[in-house]
């Protein structure tokens, strides 16, 4: 049985020190266990949002797994001298890997969220690569409270092993936290824009750009209307990390004196 790894604490937000292989092993263990688990794909934007959204911070910190989805988190953990984060576990890559597990082992996956028709296109593309992918169902819906019970009634009879929720953060994570006990699904995971990437609606950065850790720049060029989110994920996050270390350094100096 794989063990839950230690966490790095970045600006009050816990992130598990996971590899992709370890994450998949734990997910399989969660499915075997059968109890409901919430997973969060944490990136620098999540950490910035959690600075003023206490509910969101609590949800991440209480998640069964908080995955390090962003090179900025790995760099921040090293800079702050907290628990090292060994590698990124990107949400989009994880959806592909879960489809592969479903193909191999018959796990049933429910696709919730994104715009109308996007999940269907993502499923079609996944089935080209994983023809035995077991789809419990799909539905766009919304995270609005007035739709909550109708969505629950739609999902429950399908008995999925994995629920992927693509409403964007923090709405997807709050939706899962609100409904986790009622759903009783072993693995519930917020996946942001992953369906759009897999459906081919949004293009991911080329591999060489990903290797240079410049996906944020590619996204800014391709989707300039996202500038505010990119501002939070890169300059603002970096400033908060530097300021946190500066404050802690000054505190240590005062204590030593």
Secondary structure as GFF3:
##gff-version 3
##sequence-region A 1 257
A	DSSP	beta_strand	7	10	.	.	.	ID=ss1
A	DSSP	beta_strand	13	16	.	.	.	ID=ss2
A	DSSP	alpha_helix	20	33	.	.	.	ID=ss3
A	DSSP	beta_strand	38	42	.	.	.	ID=ss4
A	DSSP	alpha_helix	44	50	.	.	.	ID=ss5
A	DSSP	alpha_helix	54	62	.	.	.	ID=ss6
A	DSSP	beta_strand	65	68	.	.	.	ID=ss7
A	DSSP	alpha_helix	71	79	.	.	.	ID=ss8
A	DSSP	alpha_helix	91	105	.	.	.	ID=ss9
A	DSSP	beta_strand	108	113	.	.	.	ID=ss10
A	DSSP	alpha_helix	118	129	.	.	.	ID=ss11
A	DSSP	beta_strand	134	139	.	.	.	ID=ss12
A	DSSP	three_ten_helix	145	147	.	.	.	ID=ss13
A	DSSP	alpha_helix	148	156	.	.	.	ID=ss14
A	DSSP	beta_strand	162	166	.	.	.	ID=ss15
A	DSSP	alpha_helix	171	183	.	.	.	ID=ss16
A	DSSP	beta_strand	187	190	.	.	.	ID=ss17
A	DSSP	alpha_helix	194	199	.	.	.	ID=ss18
A	DSSP	alpha_helix	207	211	.	.	.	ID=ss19
A	DSSP	alpha_helix	215	222	.	.	.	ID=ss20
A	DSSP	three_ten_helix	224	226	.	.	.	ID=ss21
A	DSSP	alpha_helix	227	231	.	.	.	ID=ss22
A	DSSP	pi_helix	232	236	.	.	.	ID=ss23
A	DSSP	alpha_helix	237	256	.	.	.	ID=ss24
###
